[in-house]
Amino acid sequence: MISQVNTIDEKLDVWALRQQFPVLLREVKGYPLVYFDNAATSQKPQSVIDSLVNYYSNFNANIHRGIHTLAEEATQAFEATRDAVKQYIGAAHREEIIFTRGTTESINLVAYTWGRQNLKEGDEVIISNMEHHSNIVPWQIICEEKKAKLRVIPITEDGELVMEEFRKLLSPKTKLVSIVHASNSLGTVNPVKTIIELAHEAGALVVVDGAQSSVHLDIDVQDLDCDFFALSSHKMYGPTGVGVLYGKKKWLEAMPPFQGGGEMIKEVTFDKTTYNELPYKYEAGTPNIADTIAFKSAIDFVNRWGKSKIRKHEEDLLKYATESLTEIEGLKIIGRAKNKVSVVSFFIEGTHPQDIGILLDNRGIAVRTGHHCTQPLMDRLCLPGTVRASFAAYNTREEIDILITGLNKAIKMLR
Ligand SMILES: Cc1ncc(COP(=O)(O)O)c(C=O)c1O
């Protein structure tokens, strides 16, 4: 059991925290695993794994419509996750929390419902040059369908948004701004509160892609005043296959359903169907019950260890890694924003990111290489891709030292 020691001032006991993650005990190619691919997906603590096993072992049942005990227990556990998410992101109403498959589906949901209902020829949607493909392609598809225009906020060499250009892009034609909170490729934390204020002044709605920010930063959707916020459980120590779309109640009520089927209806006749109330209107079919239930264990895990303590620890890792990497000759850090989450991307002269990734894997070090689903960003930076190390609560300075040794050895082999 974890003792109640999580006051803000105290340091994270990272060695105790690591013990909660069984996978960290394994070896890869004869070396202890060093897992630095957390921006792609984080590892899962035992409590999340136990939660999955507990559901399937003890109360597996379909939810909402059953009157038997198992169905009631499963429904209660599923709905408890909704309450936990509501609290985690500071939503005003539990009905504003829609379960999806992940950030990608959450953004698509807005594009296919709000976008299809509200966009028309000549309207404009603004995104940025550092978006993940999942915050580009859905808008491209819907803009093409509606003959609306996609506009792009440029970025600086350091990987920050050019806010003057954003201000210039805003006009009465702007109907929506969809912006990443924290960049998965650069680590940049964008000034989303200012963006939301400016967009609202221009009469536009704002979608925040919180796939990376939700695990690292304190999220308060009411304070941000965003219209929609998307996140993925699997990047927050939770299971894959579960995500959330937060939406302001007034928009969710006005929007048409996303998918048709069971659960999202009130009454069906061949003449007419009426839709269920929020949030079920957007949750057609049997949801991912087990993973949604286990997602609550992930949220509990973060709350129990303390988000601010975890953040401080991750900030220390980012600083230490940035300093250590900078000492490597020919290594360039990609993404030098003032405000970053614990993601460090880099490029090493005379090497290809993929070769570095393979050689690091041979020493048990998991990093991500390539375009990180941000091809337009790589084009802007004139790079074939980067090597990306992204840190979570369980990572240590010692592991960063192992990465540096691994990199030096890889560079010797490749140059
Ligand atoms: C910034 C950002 N947005 C969206 C996504 C898509 O998330 P998912 O694949 O969980 O839907 C990711 C995943 O890496 C991401 O980093």
The ligand as a MOL file (V3000), in Angstrom:
LIG
                    3D

  0  0  0     0  0            999 V3000
M  V30 BEGIN CTAB
M  V30 COUNTS 16 16 0 0 0
M  V30 BEGIN ATOM
M  V30 1 C -1.0380 15.3300 -29.5390 0
M  V30 2 C -1.7620 14.0840 -29.8920 0
M  V30 3 N -2.9990 14.1510 -30.3830 0
M  V30 4 C -3.7110 13.0660 -30.6980 0
M  V30 5 C -3.1770 11.8150 -30.5460 0
M  V30 6 C -4.0100 10.6210 -30.9020 0
M  V30 7 O -4.2710 9.8680 -29.7650 0
M  V30 8 P -4.9180 8.4160 -29.8790 0
M  V30 9 O -4.0300 7.6500 -30.8250 0
M  V30 10 O -4.8750 7.8950 -28.4840 0
M  V30 11 O -6.2770 8.5900 -30.4110 0
M  V30 12 C -1.8890 11.6720 -30.0600 0
M  V30 13 C -1.2520 10.3530 -29.9460 0
M  V30 14 O -0.0550 10.2210 -29.9650 0
M  V30 15 C -1.1610 12.8390 -29.7020 0
M  V30 16 O 0.0680 12.7590 -29.2100 0
M  V30 END ATOM
M  V30 BEGIN BOND
M  V30 1 1 1 2
M  V30 2 1 2 3
M  V30 3 2 2 15
M  V30 4 2 3 4
M  V30 5 1 4 5
M  V30 6 1 5 6
M  V30 7 2 5 12
M  V30 8 1 6 7
M  V30 9 1 7 8
M  V30 10 2 8 9
M  V30 11 1 8 10
M  V30 12 1 8 11
M  V30 13 1 12 13
M  V30 14 1 12 15
M  V30 15 2 13 14
M  V30 16 1 15 16
M  V30 END BOND
M  V30 END CTAB
M  END
